[in-house]
Amino acid sequence: MISQTFKNLKDKNRAALALFVTCGDPNIGFTERLVEAISKNGADIIELGVPFSDPMADGKTIQEASNRALQSQTNILQILDMVKRLRAKGVKTPFIIFGYFNTFLQIGLEELALRTKNSGANAWLVADLPLEESGEVVPVLKENGLDFIAIASPTTLLKRVKKISQTGSGFLYYVTVAGVTGIRDKLPEGFAKRLKDVREASELPVGAGFGISNFESAHLAAMNADCVIVGSKLVDLVYKTRIEDGEDKAIENAINFVKTLSSAMQRD
């Protein structure tokens, strides 16, 4: 499904818009409403963040969201049940289960891959799993028709980018900055040139994430990547609006933000 999404968007000269959501912040019911809303208003792919006590790749915004989700006792199996319900409602947006290896390992890789397949989710992204340790995960996912979203960074050598892309499927997640997730005013200097090199080295479409937070940075990323990934800004917007104005307003603001980002995906 993810590969088909890229093919469809390429024909329209658009980059894919991928949104990250911390599941269970503040509870799984609200997350389900939010995911359904953004899936209908411009999200081409949705990353479903599994709350974890030590999200080492994430900055303050997502760390705090993850802590709130843990307080509501949200877990990966509840997230997969939510995916089932969304599929039953007719939501067709590809879903990526985004988490840290210990969370996947606790359930058991084979068991969790089967449950992921049966839920209707499409891929895993394991944020702390390096290329050398992916050998036990990739075959299990392939057996269940699931994609493995591999990660490269600004410090990854291009020959390693190629190897990483050969291991993964769906798309290659390129981290645009050397650091953790978070809201930034602009993309790093030399972003376009580096991304061009990464795309040439990769055998998969390339998604650019970390630090993209507005129309301008999203459009710049869309002009240079196959997919634009936005997380912290959406998580922050939803949280602040929900606290100040309630859940309905939070979802309304999320829809408007996603529509703005979606318009930035057009390359014409």
Residue pairs with C-beta under 8 A, 6 or more apart in sequence:
1 94
1 122
2 45
2 94
2 96
2 122
2 123
2 147
2 169
2 170
2 171
3 147
3 169
3 170
5 16
5 44
5 45
5 94
6 16
6 171
6 205
6 226
6 227
9 15
9 16
9 44
9 265
10 226
12 266
13 266
13 267
13 268
14 222
14 265
14 266
14 267
15 221
15 222
15 223
15 225
15 226
15 227
15 228
15 265
15 267
16 44
16 45
16 171
16 205
16 207
16 226
16 227
16 228
16 265
17 42
17 43
17 44
17 45
17 218
17 227
17 228
17 230
17 258
17 261
17 262
17 265
18 43
18 44
18 45
18 46
18 47
18 96
18 207
18 209
18 227
18 228
18 229
18 230
19 38
19 43
19 45
19 46
19 47
19 229
19 230
19 231
19 234
19 258
19 261
20 46
20 47
20 49
20 62
20 98
20 209
20 229
20 230
20 231
20 232
20 234
20 235
21 31
21 34
21 35
21 38
21 46
21 47
21 48
21 49
21 234
21 235
22 31
22 49
22 51
22 62
22 65
22 66
22 68
22 69
22 235
23 31
23 48
23 49
23 50
23 51
23 69
23 74
23 78
23 79
23 82
24 31
24 51
24 68
24 69
24 70
24 72
24 73
24 74
24 78
24 79
25 31
25 51
25 65
25 66
25 68
25 69
25 72
25 74
25 235
25 239
26 68
26 69
26 72
26 242
27 72
27 74
28 72
28 74
28 78
28 79
28 82
30 242
30 247
31 74
31 82
32 82
32 85
32 86
33 247
33 251
34 238
34 250
34 251
34 254
35 46
35 48
35 82
35 86
35 91
36 86
36 89
36 91
37 251
37 254
37 255
38 46
38 234
38 254
38 255
38 258
39 46
39 86
39 91
39 92
39 93
40 91
41 255
41 258
41 259
41 262
42 258
42 259
42 261
42 262
42 263
43 93
43 258
43 262
44 93
44 94
44 227
44 265
45 93
45 94
45 95
45 96
45 227
46 93
46 94
46 95
46 96
47 95
47 96
47 98
47 125
47 229
47 231
48 79
48 82
48 83
48 95
48 96
48 97
48 98
48 121
49 62
49 65
49 66
49 98
49 99
49 231
50 75
50 76
50 79
50 97
50 98
50 99
50 100
50 103
51 65
51 66
51 67
51 69
51 70
51 74
51 75
52 66
52 70
52 99
52 100
52 102
52 103
53 66
53 67
53 70
54 100
55 62
55 63
55 66
55 100
55 127
56 100
56 127
56 128
56 180
57 127
57 128
57 180
57 181
58 66
58 180
58 181
59 179
59 180
59 181
59 182
59 232
60 182
61 181
61 182
61 183
61 232
61 235
61 236
61 239
62 181
62 231
62 232
62 235
65 235
65 239
68 239
76 97
76 99
76 103
76 104
76 107
76 112
77 107
77 115
79 97
80 97
80 115
80 116
80 119
80 121
81 119
83 95
83 119
83 120
83 121
84 118
84 119
84 120
86 95
86 120
87 119
87 120
94 122
94 123
95 120
95 121
95 122
95 123
96 121
96 122
96 123
96 124
96 125
96 147
96 149
96 170
97 116
97 121
97 123
97 124
97 125
98 124
98 125
98 127
99 124
99 125
99 126
99 127
100 126
100 127
100 128
101 126
101 128
101 129
101 133
104 112
104 124
104 126
104 137
107 115
109 136
109 137
109 140
110 140
113 124
113 140
113 141
113 143
113 144
113 146
114 144
116 124
116 144
116 146
117 144
117 145
117 146
121 146
122 146
122 147
122 170
123 141
123 146
123 147
123 148
123 149
123 169
123 170
124 137
124 141
124 146
124 147
124 148
124 149
125 149
125 151
125 173
126 134
126 137
127 151
129 137
131 150
131 160
131 163
131 164
131 167
134 148
134 150
134 167
137 148
138 148
138 167
138 168
141 147
141 148
142 148
142 169
147 168
147 169
147 170
148 167
148 168
148 169
148 170
149 168
149 169
149 170
149 171
149 172
149 173
150 164
150 165
150 167
150 168
150 172
150 173
151 164
151 172
151 173
151 174
151 175
152 160
152 161
152 164
152 165
152 172
152 173
152 174
152 175
152 198
152 202
153 174
153 175
153 178
154 175
154 176
154 177
154 178
154 188
154 194
155 178
156 164
158 197
158 198
158 200
158 201
159 201
161 172
161 198
161 201
161 202
162 201
162 202
162 203
164 172
164 202
165 172
165 201
165 202
165 203
165 204
166 203
168 204
169 204
170 204
171 204
171 205
171 206
171 207
171 226
171 227
172 198
172 202
172 204
172 205
172 206
172 207
173 207
173 209
173 229
174 195
174 198
174 206
174 207
174 208
174 209
174 225
175 209
175 210
176 187
176 188
176 191
176 195
176 208
176 209
176 210
176 211
176 212
176 221
177 184
177 188
177 210
177 211
179 210
180 210
181 209
181 210
181 211
181 231
181 232
182 210
182 211
182 232
183 211
183 213
183 232
183 233
183 236
184 211
184 212
184 213
184 217
185 213
186 216
186 217
187 211
187 212
187 217
187 220
187 221
188 211
191 220
191 221
191 224
192 220
192 223
192 224
195 206
195 208
195 221
195 224
195 225
196 224
198 206
199 206
199 224
199 225
199 226
205 226
205 227
206 225
206 226
206 227
207 225
207 226
207 227
207 228
207 229
208 221
208 224
208 225
208 227
208 228
208 229
209 228
209 229
209 230
209 231
210 229
211 217
212 218
212 221
212 228
212 229
212 230
212 233
213 230
213 232
213 233
214 233
215 260
215 261
215 263
215 264
216 264
218 228
218 230
218 261
218 264
218 265
219 264
219 265
221 228
222 228
222 264
222 265
222 266
222 267
223 267
228 261
228 264
228 265
230 261
233 257
234 254
234 257
234 258
237 250
237 253
237 254
237 257
238 250
238 251
238 253
238 254
239 250
241 249
241 250
241 253
241 254
242 249
242 250
